[in-house]
Amino acid sequence: MAPMTRSFSPNGIPGDDVAAYYQRRAAGEVGLILSEGTVIDRPSSSYDPNVPHFHNEALKGWEKVINGVHAAGGSMGPQIWHQGIMGKHHSGWLPPAPFEGPSGILKAGETNGKAMTDADIADVIAAFGKAAADAKRLGFDCVEIHGAHGYLIDQFFYEVTNARTDKYNGKTVAERSLFATEVIKEIRRQVGEDFAIIIRLSQWKPTDYTHKMAKTPEEMGAWLNLLADAGIDIFHCSQRRFWEPEFEGSDLNFAGWAKKLTGKPTITVGSVGLSGEFLAAFAGESSEPSSLDELLRRFDRGDFDLVAVGRPLLADPEWTKKIKNGRTSELKGFSKEALAQLL
């Protein structure tokens, strides 16, 4: 199950309804559940008061979540997250401190927060490590770092939002990966060698769907191998459409290239099992079930090791069982209304 923000945790505390939501997916035979993004212990790590925290009081709620998932026979890892420089939430809510990021830049020509000092960076790295250690202590099976989609770690990767003049910047995405590698190394130090660390990455940006963080396989290899050497076990490669080739001259997608370049296991994701796209759902666009033949062809070829499923599992906790047992006539579509409840 792919991480999908739900905003059903008032004041950052996941309740019994959140625990039941994840337990239903485990009972539905999802092999590995990756939680919605859950923020680390920093005053401005979130721009939404109902996004779950992964620190302090919220940990009691997450303990109920993982205990319920295990009771139903599932496995799970939290996706730990710092949102970085954000725009204002539609409710007008603001965190108790200014948003923080590499340079205070929200997008080209616009700032909405402060540039992180060396002390801020050190504290954020420590907070990521603490969250991962808490995940292991609570009994989670792995942890995923959110390094995609324009959030804090991705803001360090991106040349537009990283305008620093110190060691955390550079001309290439590999050179702009120092912050990410320091986060990964601290997490590895905290959890030891026997606990899987996943990182979710994307080439595209919410402000530019055609953007390529690494413009060639060589650039991608230099970037991803730095992260692998720092301690990443699995790359979760976010695309808008999993079937689209990452570079000219090959039909390999992002996950396929990541596996080829690093030798590490990879997760593919992006419009799996449904027509349309997740982002379009926010504008009211519905999606219908679609064929998995192309996905299976690429999996059988060895392009990737795991497949992350998003909207189908958000709308239907029984999706995996239905696919497994050939009950395709029972598959449900996806609509914006599914976002408004924990099915």
Protein Blocks (a to p, Z undefined) as FASTA:
>chain_A
ZZddeklagghiacfklmmmmmmmmmnopabdcddddddddfklpfbfkbccdehjlmmm
mmmmmmmmmmnopacddddddebjadddfklpacfbdcddfkopabghiacbddddfklm
mmmmmmmmmmmmmmmmnopabdcddfeehiaklmmmpmklmmcfbfkbcfbfklmmmmmm
mmmmmmmmmnojmbccdddddfbdfklmkbcfblbfklmmmmmmmmmmnopabdcdddfb
lkbcfbghiabdfklmmmmmnopacddeehehiacjfklmmnopacddddfklmmmmmmn
opambdcdfklmmmomklmmmmmnopamlpccddfklmmpcZZ
